[in-house]
Amino acid sequence: MNKNETAAIPGLAGAFDPAALQKDYSTLAQREISHNKIVAGLEEAIEKSGLKDGQTISFHHHFRGGDYIVNMVVDKLAAMGFKDLVLAASSLTDCHFPLIEHIKKGVIRRIETSGLRGKLADAISKGLMDIPVVFRSHGGRAYAIEEGRLPIDVAFLGAPSCDPFGNANGYSRDSNAGVMCGSMGYAKCDAQYAKKTIIITNNIVHFPNVPFGIPETDVDFVIKVPEIGDPAGIMSGATRFTTNPKELVMAETAAEVIDASGRLVEGFSFQTGTGGASLAVTRFLRDRMKAKGITASFALGGITGSIVDLHEEGLIKKLLDVQGFDLKAADSLKNNRFHHQISAEYYASPRGAGAAVNQLDVVVLSALEVDTSFNVNVLTGSDGIIRGAIGGHQDTAYGASVSIVVCPLTRGRIPCIVDHVGTIVTPGKTVDVIVTEQGVAVNPERPDLREQFRAARIPLRDIGELRTMVETLVGKPRPVEFTDKVVGVVTYRDGSVIDYIHQLR
């Protein structure tokens, strides 16, 4: 082949032209100005993104109750005259109540999310929206985005630090930004798959901002604003252990259950939640691990300071972090090379067998309600109001070898063990053990565990027996009355519909 014939090779750009070279990097400022992605403000970023009426915008929830981004962006979109938008947030919370007015005015037509809380959840439960909210687990949301069933036109992602080219993170090494959120695991999927990604930060740092949670290759525009969130609402200084005797009893029993299951061995893996009982399980596990002289291969999920403590003691080798819950977790992610920031896709998507949830030996979960078929509700209260989130509940219950739900018989005079949960979020076939303060119920599908627990002299109860105990204590509550209107569609992690939430009468 001669040089003229090489033109037939696909992908070659032709002959090299030295005259086409342009380079003026005599100063750092000139270098950064030449290619950076910073735009003057939010309105300019929106205009350049090409967003149109009826399209889908997305947000992450790593700022939790301290988030300013969702309200800031939707206020601007309303002022610019946008209508009929689909809001696809990884979760929504109390601080997002201003969305109520934007829904009423037609700026937001539909919502897809993992959870709702506060005034917004209350209004939607009572029929605010014409189209039902679609609820997805964290893994189910990532899967829907990957598969194109939840296409994102523009992702608006708050970041505590970002360089001029778009490398963003949940903390800053170069300065005290005043805001940290730790892992940006739920934002990573949005940035990767959205048609356009806008990073909103209050802290543009000197290039390069590495290691990064979101790479510049997934970012189109960067804007700087005075504030992105309230640090007090984003992260607490430390996550506190419970002193509630009932929760401590359940936590200690859960640790006994893990030990008796045969999974508490060298190299095991686990995930515990952030509720009082779940945090206490971590403390009781620590004592048993030290007594046995064993270490865990990894801990997964939302990482707390208590998990970091076990890692720093040498009891957990690696932390796989999809979201951080306190400042200690954020600092550990910044400073510890064995503390890894992972995406929602890697965490829990059902798309591939290698998802981290599928490598779990044990998960400890909480519940608002559990029924006699072991179905779990973490989304709606006993009054029928939406007040929670699916989160990774379905994903970890499915993936873990042993899934344990810690749930009291009652909260106040509200029964937690019921005949039928108000909303099925996690199907009973994926729940192995229910731990209460009055005994442990084992799913009939797991006779192996029942025999192991009996041998360990763990107090066992039939789930129906626990339900009878609840009725003896608090009686049978009057059923909540609903209309025929559907206000929420609850999906399973593969996208199939598992239940509906109806409007309160």
N, C-alpha and C positions, 0 to 999 in steps of 0.2 A: 504494500500500500504506500503510495506517495503522499506528499503533503496536501495535494489538492483533493485526494480521495478521502482524507480525514474529515472533510465537511459532512460526510454521510453518517458520522458517528453521532448518535443523539446526545444532547446535553452539552456539547462544546459551544463556546460563545464566539468563536472566530479568532482572528489574529489579535495578538497583544498590541495595544496602542499606548505607548508611553505618554503621549500628549493628553490622554484622558485622566491621568493621575492628578488629583487635587489634594493638597495636604497643607494645613496651617495649624500645627500643634505646638507653636512656639511657647504657649503658656498652658497651664492646666485648665484655665477658664475656657480658652479656645477649644481645647480638646472636648470638654464636657458640653459646651454649647453646640458643637458641630453635629452631635447625634442624639442628644438627650430627648426624653419623651415628656418633659414638663410642659404643661399648658397653663394659661393664665388663670383659669378658674373652672368651676364645675359646669357652668353653662357652655363654655367653649368645648369642654370635653364631651358633653352630651351631644352637641351639634356635630362634632367631628366623628362621633361614634356611629352616626347614621340612624340612631334610634327612631322608630316610627310608632304611631298609635297602634295598639293591639299587640305589640311585641312583649317579650319576656325579659324582665330585669331580675338580677339575683343579688343576694347579700349573704354574708356569713354571720354567725351568732357568737363569735369568740369574745365580743365585748359585753355580752349578756345584758344585765340591767343598766349598765353604764353606756350603752351604745348611743351615739349621736348620728351615725351614718345614715341609717334607714330614713329617719325623719328628715334629715337635711336634704337627702337626694329627692325624696318624694315631694317635699315642699317645693323644691326647684322645678321638678317636672310639672307640678300643678301650675306654677307660675308661668311656665313656658307653654302651657296649653295642651299638654299630653292627655290622652284619654284611653280607656279600655286596656290598660296595661295588666300583664300577669306578673304578680310579685312572687318570686320563687326564693324564699329565704330558707336557710338551713334550720332556723327556728326563730320564733318571735316571742317577745316577753312583755312584761308590764309597761316598760317605757315606750312601747310602740302604739299607745292608745291614740295619738294624733292621726293614725291611719283611718280611724273611724270616719272622720270628715272627708277624707280623700275617697273612701269607698262610696259614701253618700253622693259625692259630686261626680262620680264616674271616672276619676283618675285611675283607680284600681278596680278592675273588673273581676279578677280571680286571684286566688292565693294557693300556692303549694308550699308546704312546710312540714317540719317534723313535730312542731308543737306550738301552742298558743297559751298565753296567760293574761291575767289582769282584765282591764276594762274591754280591751279588744276581743278577748276570748268570750267574755260575758255577752257582748253585743252580737257576736257571730252566733253564739249558742241560741240567742233569742230571735234569729232570723234576719240579721243585717244584710247578708249577701244573697243575691239571686242565684248564684252558682256556688255549689258546695265547695268548701275547702278540701283539698286533697292532702291527706297526711301520709308521709312516707318515713320509714326508718332511715337512719343515717346511711346504712348500706344500700337500702332500696332507692334512696335519692341519688347516690352516686351511680348506681346501676342504670337508673332512668336517664341520667345525663349522658352516660357512656353510650347507651343504646339509641340515643336521639329521641326518646319519648318525652324528655324534658329539655327541649332545646333552649339555650340561653342566648339571647341577642346581645345584651350588655351586662357584664358583671361589675358591680360597684363594691370594691373591697377595701375596707379600712385597714390600715397597717401602721403600727407604732414606729416603724422605720422603713425608709425606702431610699434608694439612691436615684440619681437623675435618669437612669436607664430602666428602672422598674424592678430591680431586685429588692424584694420586700420581706420583712420579717416581723415577728410578734414581740421583738425586743430590740434594743439598740446597744451596740458595743462602743459607739463613738461618743455618745453623750447620754445624759439623763433626760430621756424624752418625757418623763412624767407619766407615761402610759405604757403598760405591758399587758399582753394577753397570752404570752407563751406560744404554744403550738398554733399554727394556722391550718390545721389539717382539713377542716371543712371548707376552707377557701381555696385549697389547692385544686380541687376538682373543677370548681367554677372557672378559675383562671385558665386551666388547661383546655376546657371545652367550649367556653363562651366565644362567640364571634368577635366580640371586643371586650377588653378588660381595662377598667379604670381603677388605679390605685389612689386612694385618698389618704393622705398622711399629714401629720403635724410636724414631721421630723425628717427632712431630707438630709441624708448623711453623705459623707464623702465617699465616692466610688472606690472600690467595690464593696457593697454591703453583703458580705459573706460571713458565715454560711447563710443562705437565704431559705425562707419558707416557700416563696414564690419566685421563680426565675424571670428575668427580663424577657426571655423568649415568649412568655405567656402574657405579657403586658403591652398594652397599646398606648396608654396615656397615664401620666402622673400629675396629680394636683396637690398643692399644699393648702391646708386650711388651718385656722388658729387652734381648733380643738376637734378631736375625733371621738372623745368619750370621757366619762367621769371615772377616774382611776378607782374610786371607792366602790363603784358599781360593777366594775370589770373584774377586779380581783381583790380578795381579802388578804390581809397580811399572813394569816395562817388559818387552816381549816381545823376546827376544834373537835375534839372527841366528845361523844355524848356522855352525860352523867345520868341519863334516864335508866332506871333499874330494869325496866321491861326491855329496852333496846340492848342493854348489856347482857341480859339472859339470852336473848335471841342470837346475839353476836357470838357468845361463847359456844352456844349449841351449834351454830353454823360452822365454827372452827372444828368442833368435834366431828361433825358430819363430813367435812372435807378430809379429815384424818382417817375416819372409818371407811371412806369410799375407796381407799387405797391409792389415791392420787397425790397424797402429800409425801412425795419421794424426791430424791435428788433430780433436779432438772425439770420439775413441773412448771406449769405456766398458769397464770390466773389473772382475773380482772375483778375488782370490787368497785362499788359505786361511791358516791359522795354523801349519801345519807348517814344519819347518826349510827345506825346499826351496822351499815356496810363499812364505815371507817373503823368501827370497833372490831370488826372481823379481822381487819388487817393487823391490829394490835395483838389479838389472840393468836393469829397465825404466826406472827413473829416469835412468840414464846415457844410455840410448838416446833418451829423450824430450828431455833437455837438448841432446843432440847434434843432434837434428832441429828443436829449437825449437818443440815442440808441447805442447799441454795436453790432458788428458782431460776429458770433459764430466762424468763422475761415476765414483766407485768404489762398489761395492755389497757388502753382506753383513755378516759379522762384521768390524768395523773394529778395526784395530790401530794402535799408535803409529807404525809405519812408513808406513802409509797417511796418517795425520795429518801426518807430516813432509812428504810429497809435496804435500799440500793447502796446508800453510803456506808451502811454497816457491813456490806458485802453479802447480804442475803438474797439480793436480786441482781442478776448479771446485766440485764438490759431493760430499758424502759422504752416502750413503743407508745408514743404520745400523740393522740389525735386532738386533744384539747387539754390545756392546763387550768387548774381550778384555784390555785393560790400563788402567791409570790415566790414561795420556795420552789414550786414546780417550774415556774418561768426561769428563775435563776439557774436551776439545775440544767434546763434545756440549753441555756446560753453557755454554760461553763463545762458541761460534762459530755465527752464524746460518745459515751455509751447510752445517752439519753437521746432518742431519735424522734424527729418530727415526721409523722406519717400522714398520708392522705386518707380521706374517707373511703376512697376506692380500695386502697390496700387494707385498710382497717376491716371493712365489712361487706364489700360488694359481692353479691352472689355470682358474679360473672366468671370468677376463676376459683379453682380449688385452693389456691395459695393465699387467700385472704387470711389476715391474722386471726380473725375470730375462729377460723377452722382449726387453728393450732392450739386453742385453749384447752387446758385440762379442766379448769373449774372457773365458773363465773358466779358471783353473788349479786343478786338483783333485788330491787325493792318492788312494791306494788301498792296501788290504791285499793284494789280488790282482787281476790282470787275466788274462783268458783269450784264447785265439786267435780268439775271435769278438768281442773287444773288450768283453765284459761285465766289469763292475767289482764287486768285493766290498769294502765298507767296514764290514761288520757283524760277521762271524765270523772268528776266527783260523784258522790252519792246523790247529789241534787241534779245531775244531768248536765252541769256546766262544764265546758272544756276548761281544764286547768293544769294541763301537763304536756308531756312530749313523749313520742315513741322512742326517740333517741336510738341507742343501739340495743334496746331491749330484745327485740325479735332476733336481731343478728347474732348476738352472743348466746342467747338461749338455744338457737339452732346449732351454732358452731361448737360450743363447749361440750366436752365429754360428760361433764356433770354440771347441770344448771340448777342453781339453788335460789329460790325466792324467799326472802325474809319478809314476813308480814305479820303484824299483831292480829289477834282475834278481833279487836275493836280499836277505834280511835275515838276517845270520848264515849259517846253512845252510838257511834256509827259502826255498823258491822263491816268487817273487812273480808270475812269468809262468807260467801253468799251462794245461793243456788245457781244464779246466772249473773255474770258480770254485766255491768251496764254497757260496756264496750269491749269487744274482744280485740286486744292488741297483739298479744303473744299467745299462740294456740297451745292448748294443754299438752299436745303430743311432744312439744319441745321442752316442757318443764319437768324436771326430774324429782325435785324435792321442795316441799313447802316447810319452812321453819317458823314456828310460832312460839310464844312464851309458854304455851301449854302442851307442847309436843311437836313431833315431826311427822308429816304425811309424805309418803312415797308414792309416786305415780305407779299404778298397777303395771305399766309397761316396763318398769325397772325392778323386777323381783330380785335381781342380783344385789342391788343396793339395799333393798329391804333386809335381805339375809345378812349382809355385812353390818348394817346398823343394829340389827337384833343381837348379833354376836358381840358388838361393842357396847351393848346395854344402853343404847340411845332410846329415850322414851318415844315410842311410835304410837301414832293415832291414825285412824282412818279419816279421810278428808270429810266424810259425812258426819263422823263423830264430832269433829271440830265445828262443823256448821251447826250441829245441835247445841253444842256448848254456847255458841254465840247467841242463838235464839233464846236460850235460857237466861243469858245475861241481859240482853237488851230488847228482846222481843223481835217481831218481824216488822220492818218499816213499811210504811205505805208506799206503793209504787209511784214513781215519778210519771207525770202525764206529759205526753209528747203529741205534736201534730204529725201529719203525714209528710211535712216538708223536710227534706234532707239538707242539713247544714254542713255535714262533714262526711267524706268518704275515707275510710281507713283501709289502707292497702297493706298487703304483706310485702316482704322484702323483694319478691320476684315481680311485683307490680299488680298481682291479682287482688281483687277486692275481698277483704276479710270481714268488714262490718260497715254499718252506716250509723251516723249520729244524727238524730232528729231534733227539730226545733222544739224548745220547751213550750208547753201550752200556756 
